[in-house]
Amino acid sequence: MANSKGKRRRFGAVRKLPSGRFQARYPGPDGIMRPAPVTFETTGDADDWLAEKQTELRRGDWQDPDAGAVNFEEYALRWVKERGLSPTTDELYRRLLRLHVLPTFRAWDLDEITPPRIRTWRAERLETVGETTVAKSYRLVKAILETAVEDELIRRNPCRIRGAGKESAGERPIATVEQVDALADAMGLVYIAAYGPARPEEQAEMRRPDVDLETVGVWVRRAAPELTTGRRVVGDTKSEAGKRFIVLPGFMRKDLERHVKWFAEKEPNGLLFVGEKGAPFRRSSFGRKWRRARAKVGLPDDFRFYDLRHTGHTLSTQSGATLKDTMVRAGQSSTRAALIYQHSTLERQKEVAAGIDARVAADRQAAKEAAEKRDDQASGTDLARDA
């Protein structure tokens, strides 16, 4: 068929429809003729479109227009399954999909999810849930669709909102040494969380052999996070960097020794921390104890047990630790031979722990002196009133 300039068309075909508009078709790499998704007002417009498709084919940029006809829900659930995620991350992703993503995108194919639809979905979510949850959901959708781009199912990722995946959580509070002591009097787990700082799931799987009373420290070798279903998942730490030896402040030697003797499971490989009736502690029962202890100490309701890690970071820094020192203590260093690195810095870790020890002692002494001063002032007031 000739084009509008009277020259024979070398690529594709154009035909006039009964409506007076023109339809363009072209052969894909598989030889199948594919029509343009729209019709054109003139043959010139149709020719221009065919020229663009021919250029895409020559450059290797062509994409099957039917490739994106894949249901988002099916693709997303398969994406999660194929990631090889940790149980806690797998649970988080499936919960975000179920509650915040699939109600909107469930019925759509991948190529039907456009930037305007992404913007509308995010705006609607921000009206009903917090910014942190929306940011997590957005990052998940973006990651899924980025894989779809790599799989050549869609040409571009429609998640293009700058900064939408960033979480802007406020600075977490820290506890004072006096408050940490008061929490420790009310319940267990506190000192290793604050002065380690160890993650709750790491403490949940600490055992008797993990305690070193000579150096005063604990080994973190495994973790046991608890899923929302109540299932306790024993396995590796969050990363290789999580496997580490935490040197603790010297004042904790007696506390560790007493805890192992009185509270840990009695068998040689027994758990260091147990819950009600001697079983591994559970989030539900622990949560009740934590809320009571927090209220008794006077900490705000939004102070989480996990915030004790932030307390530990702050104390380490104030005691002279470098950023790398605090990362090693918290199990947040790179994944490169974490255990070897810790052996090479054991002396430095002892120095950091000694710094925390001195800082805690100084704060306790200051609190004691302040209390004595208040008592003296109160006694003086009483004597003056009696006179």
C-alpha positions in Angstrom: 0.0 0.0 0.0 1.3 3.5 -0.8 1.5 6.2 1.7 0.2 9.8 1.4 3.2 10.9 -0.6 2.7 8.2 -3.2 5.7 6.1 -2.1 5.2 2.4 -1.4 5.3 1.7 2.4 8.2 -0.6 3.4 7.0 -1.3 7.0 3.6 -2.0 8.3 0.2 -1.3 6.8 -2.4 1.4 6.9 -6.1 1.1 6.0 -9.0 3.5 6.0 -11.9 2.5 8.3 -15.6 3.2 7.6 -15.4 6.0 10.2 -12.9 7.8 8.0 -10.0 7.4 10.4 -6.9 5.2 9.7 -5.7 2.1 11.4 -2.0 1.2 11.4 -0.6 -2.3 11.9 3.0 -3.6 11.9 4.7 -7.1 12.2 6.4 -7.8 15.5 9.6 -9.9 15.9 7.4 -13.0 16.0 5.8 -12.0 12.7 2.4 -11.3 14.2 0.7 -8.2 12.9 -0.1 -5.8 15.8 -2.5 -2.9 15.5 -1.9 0.5 17.0 -3.8 1.1 20.3 -5.5 4.1 18.7 -6.7 5.2 15.2 -5.4 8.2 13.4 -6.9 11.2 11.7 -4.5 11.1 8.6 -2.3 8.6 6.9 0.6 10.8 7.8 0.0 10.4 11.5 -0.3 6.6 11.0 3.0 6.6 9.0 4.8 8.6 11.8 3.6 6.0 14.4 4.8 3.1 12.2 8.2 4.8 11.9 8.5 5.0 15.6 7.7 1.3 16.0 10.2 0.5 13.3 12.9 2.5 15.1 12.1 0.6 18.4 12.5 -2.7 16.6 15.8 -1.7 15.1 17.2 -0.5 18.4 16.0 -3.5 20.4 13.7 -1.2 22.4 10.5 -2.8 21.3 8.2 -4.3 23.9 5.3 -6.6 23.3 2.2 -4.5 24.0 0.5 -7.6 25.5 3.3 -8.4 27.9 1.9 -6.2 30.6 -1.4 -8.0 30.6 -0.5 -9.7 33.8 -2.7 -9.4 36.9 -1.0 -7.3 39.6 -2.1 -9.4 42.5 -0.8 -12.7 41.0 2.5 -11.0 40.1 2.9 -9.3 43.5 2.3 -12.5 45.5 4.6 -14.5 43.3 7.2 -11.7 43.7 7.1 -12.0 47.5 7.3 -15.8 47.3 10.3 -15.7 45.1 12.3 -13.2 47.2 13.5 -15.7 49.8 12.6 -13.2 52.6 13.0 -13.7 56.3 9.8 -14.7 58.0 9.3 -11.2 59.6 9.8 -9.4 56.3 7.6 -11.9 54.4 4.9 -11.2 57.0 5.3 -7.5 56.7 5.1 -7.4 52.9 2.0 -9.7 52.8 0.3 -7.5 55.4 1.1 -4.3 53.5 -0.3 -5.9 50.3 -3.4 -7.2 52.0 -4.3 -4.0 53.8 -3.0 -1.2 51.7 -2.2 -2.2 48.2 -4.4 -5.0 46.8 -7.7 -3.3 47.7 -6.8 -0.8 45.0 -4.6 -2.7 42.5 -6.0 -6.2 42.8 -8.1 -6.2 39.6 -5.6 -4.3 37.4 -3.0 -5.6 35.0 0.6 -4.4 35.3 0.3 -2.1 32.2 -2.9 -0.5 33.6 -1.1 0.9 36.6 -0.2 4.4 35.6 1.5 7.3 37.4 -1.9 9.1 37.9 -3.3 6.0 39.5 -0.3 5.6 41.7 -0.6 9.3 42.9 -4.4 8.8 43.6 -3.8 5.6 45.5 -1.1 7.3 47.7 -3.1 10.4 48.4 -6.1 8.2 49.5 -3.9 6.1 51.8 -2.4 9.3 53.4 -6.0 10.3 54.4 -6.5 7.1 56.4 -3.2 5.8 57.7 0.1 7.2 58.9 2.9 8.4 56.6 5.3 5.7 57.7 2.9 2.9 56.6 2.2 4.7 53.3 6.0 5.1 52.7 6.5 1.4 53.3 3.6 0.4 51.0 4.9 2.8 48.3 8.4 1.3 48.4 6.9 -2.2 48.1 4.8 -1.3 45.1 7.8 0.4 43.5 10.1 -2.6 44.1 7.5 -5.0 42.6 7.0 -2.8 39.5 10.7 -2.3 39.1 11.0 -6.1 38.8 8.2 -6.0 36.2 10.4 -3.5 34.2 13.3 -5.9 34.4 11.1 -8.7 33.3 10.2 -6.5 30.3 6.5 -6.7 31.2 6.2 -2.9 31.3 8.4 -0.2 29.8 8.7 2.2 32.8 8.0 2.1 36.5 4.9 4.3 37.2 6.1 5.0 40.7 7.8 8.4 40.1 6.8 10.5 43.1 9.9 12.0 44.5 10.5 11.3 48.2 7.3 9.1 48.5 9.2 6.2 49.9 11.0 8.1 52.6 10.0 7.8 56.2 10.1 11.0 58.2 9.7 9.5 61.7 10.5 11.9 64.5 13.5 11.5 66.7 13.0 8.7 69.2 13.2 9.5 72.9 15.9 8.1 75.2 15.8 7.0 78.8 18.0 8.3 81.5 20.2 6.0 83.5 17.9 6.5 86.5 14.9 5.4 84.4 16.8 2.4 83.0 17.6 1.3 86.6 13.9 1.7 87.6 12.8 -0.4 84.5 15.4 -3.0 85.4 13.9 -3.2 89.0 10.5 -3.7 87.5 11.3 -6.3 84.8 14.1 -8.2 83.1 15.8 -7.8 79.7 16.4 -4.1 80.2 20.1 -3.7 80.8 21.2 -5.8 77.8 18.8 -3.8 75.6 20.0 -0.5 76.9 23.7 -1.0 77.4 24.3 -3.7 74.7 22.3 -2.7 72.8 20.7 -6.0 71.7 17.5 -6.4 69.7 14.5 -8.0 71.5 14.5 -10.9 69.1 18.2 -11.5 69.8 17.6 -11.5 73.5 14.8 -14.0 73.0 17.2 -16.6 71.8 20.2 -16.0 74.1 21.3 -19.0 76.1 23.5 -19.9 79.0 26.6 -20.5 76.9 26.2 -17.1 75.4 27.1 -15.4 78.7 30.8 -14.6 79.4 31.2 -13.5 83.0 35.0 -13.1 82.7 34.9 -10.5 80.0 31.4 -9.4 81.0 29.4 -9.7 77.8 27.1 -11.8 75.7 27.2 -13.5 72.4 24.5 -12.9 69.8 24.4 -16.0 67.6 20.7 -16.5 66.7 17.4 -14.6 66.9 13.8 -15.6 67.6 11.4 -13.0 66.3 7.7 -13.6 67.0 5.2 -13.1 64.2 1.8 -11.6 64.6 0.4 -15.1 64.5 2.2 -15.9 67.7 4.7 -18.2 65.9 8.2 -18.0 67.3 10.7 -18.2 64.4 14.2 -19.3 65.5 16.9 -18.6 63.0 19.7 -16.4 61.9 20.2 -12.8 63.1 18.9 -10.0 60.9 22.2 -9.9 59.0 25.7 -11.4 59.4 26.7 -8.2 61.2 24.1 -9.2 63.9 26.3 -12.2 64.9 28.6 -10.5 67.4 30.0 -10.4 71.0 28.7 -7.5 73.0 31.0 -6.3 75.7 28.9 -5.0 78.6 29.7 -2.4 81.3 31.5 -3.8 84.3 28.7 -3.1 86.7 26.6 -5.7 85.0 28.8 -8.7 86.1 26.8 -9.3 89.2 23.5 -8.8 87.4 24.5 -11.3 84.8 25.7 -13.8 87.3 22.6 -13.5 89.4 20.3 -13.7 86.4 21.9 -16.9 85.1 21.7 -18.5 88.5 18.1 -17.5 89.4 16.1 -16.9 86.2 17.6 -18.7 83.2 16.5 -22.2 82.2 18.4 -24.8 84.2 19.6 -27.1 81.4 23.1 -26.4 80.1 21.8 -24.8 76.9 18.8 -23.2 78.5 17.3 -19.9 77.4 18.6 -16.9 79.3 15.2 -15.1 79.3 12.0 -17.0 79.8 8.4 -15.8 80.1 5.5 -16.9 82.2 5.6 -20.5 83.5 9.2 -20.9 82.3 8.3 -20.9 78.6 10.0 -18.7 76.0 8.6 -15.2 76.6 5.8 -14.0 74.3 5.1 -10.6 72.9 1.6 -10.5 74.5 2.7 -11.2 78.1 5.9 -9.2 77.7 3.9 -6.3 76.4 1.7 -6.2 79.5 4.7 -6.2 81.8 6.4 -3.5 79.7 3.4 -1.2 79.8 3.2 -1.5 83.6 6.9 -0.9 84.1 6.9 2.1 81.7 4.0 3.7 83.5 5.6 3.1 86.9 8.8 4.8 85.8 7.0 7.7 84.2 8.1 7.2 80.6 5.6 8.4 77.9 3.2 5.9 76.4 5.0 6.0 73.0 8.3 4.9 74.5 8.9 1.5 73.0 11.1 -1.3 74.4 13.0 -1.0 71.2 13.8 2.6 72.1 16.3 1.3 74.7 18.5 0.5 71.7 18.5 4.2 70.9 19.4 4.9 74.5 22.4 2.5 74.1 23.5 4.2 70.9 23.5 7.6 72.6 25.4 6.4 75.7 28.0 4.8 73.5 28.5 8.0 71.6 28.6 10.1 74.7 31.2 7.7 76.1 33.6 8.3 73.3 32.6 5.6 70.8 33.0 6.2 67.1 30.2 5.6 64.6 31.8 2.3 63.7 32.0 1.3 67.3 28.3 1.9 67.9 27.5 0.1 64.6 29.4 -3.0 65.8 27.8 -3.0 69.2 24.3 -2.8 67.7 25.0 -5.3 64.9 24.7 -2.8 62.2 28.1 -3.0 60.5 28.5 -4.2 56.9 28.2 -7.9 56.2 31.9 -8.4 55.7 33.3 -10.9 58.1 31.5 -9.4 61.1 32.9 -11.9 63.6 36.5 -11.4 62.4 36.1 -7.7 62.6 34.8 -7.9 66.2 37.7 -10.0 67.3 40.1 -7.4 65.9 38.3 -4.6 67.8 37.6 -6.4 71.1 39.9 -4.1 73.1 38.1 -1.0 71.6 34.8 -2.6 72.6 36.0 -3.1 76.1 37.0 0.6 76.2 33.5 1.6 75.0 31.9 -0.6 77.7 34.1 0.9 80.3 33.1 4.4 79.2 29.4 3.4 79.6 30.2 2.0 83.0 31.8 5.3 84.1 28.9 7.3 82.7 26.3 5.2 84.5 28.3 5.4 87.8 28.5 9.2 87.4 24.8 9.6 86.7 23.9 7.4 89.7 26.2 9.3 92.0 24.7 12.6 90.8 21.2 11.3 91.4 22.2 10.1 94.8 23.7 13.5 95.7 20.7 15.3 94.4 18.4 13.1 96.5 20.6 13.7 99.6 20.5 17.5 99.0 16.7 17.4 98.7 16.5 15.5 102.0 18.8 18.0 103.7 16.8 20.9 102.5 13.6 19.2 103.7 15.2 18.6 107.1 16.3 22.2 107.3 12.8 23.4 106.5 11.3 21.2 109.2 13.8 22.5 111.8 13.1 26.1 110.9 9.4 25.5 111.2 9.8 23.8 114.6 11.9 26.7 115.9 
